[in-house]
Amino acid sequence: QVQLVESGGGLVLPGGSLRLSCAASGSSISIDVMGWYRQVPGKERELVATITERGNAYYAVSVKGRFTISRDNANNTVYLQMNSLKVEDTAIYYCKAVPWSGRDSWGQGTQVTVSS
């Protein structure tokens, strides 16, 4: 089982930037896809961005051009650089890991609040 720990959330002004990090740990882990999702109260969790082990990235339309996902395979860490943040980006952001074998894992979530 992969354990995920997110960090980097916080309060930021509209137009500002934040960088989220997610570190994966566990014995003999090999992760295929890592990604970021977000959820606001009363709504379903939605995909923000994913990245494969080879570095192929996918973005939700709502964040494309503003967010950048990257990955450090050697350290099993995934990052989400968020620029030009909008009020509607406010949510709890969750990291997800899809290993080559075994079950998917989720992090505990980190709050991102965009407000003036």
N, C-alpha and C positions, 0 to 999 in steps of 0.2 A: 504494500500500500504506500502510495506517495503522500507525503505531508507537504502542504503548501502554506507559506506565510507571506501575507501581503504587507506592504508598507508604502507610505508616501501620500496618503490622502490628507485632506485638510480643507481649509476655507480659503477661497481665492476670489478676487474681483473679476467681474466679466471682462473678457479679453486677456486674462492672465494665463499662466501656465502651471502645470503640475506634472511630476513624473512619478508614476507608480512602479513599484518593484514587486516581484513575486519569486521567492526562492523555494525550490523543491528539494525535498530530502527523502531518504529511504534507502533500503538496501538494494543494490543492483538495479537501480532505476534506469529505464530507458524510455524516454518520452517521445512520442510521435508529434503530437500537436499540443501547443500551449495557447491559451487564449484568455481574453478578458470579456466579461459580461457585466451588465449593470441592471439594477432593479430599484424602482421607486415604489413606495407603499401603494398597494392596490393595483399594481400592474405586474405583468409577467416579466420574468428575467429575460433580457434581450442581449443578443450577441453584439459586441463592440468591435473586436478584432481578434484574429487568430493568426498563428504562424507555425509552419511546419518545421521539422528538424532541419530541413534543407534551406529554410529561410523564405519560403513562399508565404506571403502575407495576404490576408483578406480583411476588408474593412466594411463595416456597415455604411450605408450611404450617408447617414447623418453625421458621421465623423470623418469621412474621407477627405483628405487634404488638410485636416487639422490635427489628427492623432497619428502617431507613428508607433508601431509595435516592433520590438526588436528582441533578440534572444542571444544569450550566452550559453551555448551548449555545454561547454566545459564546466560551468558552475551551475547548470540547471536552473537558470534564472531568466525570467521574461520581464520586459519593461514595457511601459506604455507612456510615451511622451505625449502630453495633452497640451496643445496650444490653442489660442483664440477661444478659450472656454466660454460657454454660454450658460445662462441660467438653467436651461433645459438639460444640461449635462449633469446637473445635480442628481446624485444617486449613490447607492452603495455599489462599489465595484468589486467583483469577484474574479479571482483567478481560477482557471480550470486546466487540468493536465489530463491528456489522453495518452496513456502509456501504450507501448507496443503489445504488452500483455497485461492482463489484470483489469481492474475496474478504474473508471474515471475518478478523479479526485477534485474537490473544490476547496478553496481557501475560506477563511472565516469572513472575509469582506473588509473593505476599508471605505470610509465615508468620504465622498467628495462633495463639497458644497460651493456653488458658485453664486455669489450674492454681493450686492453693493451695500 
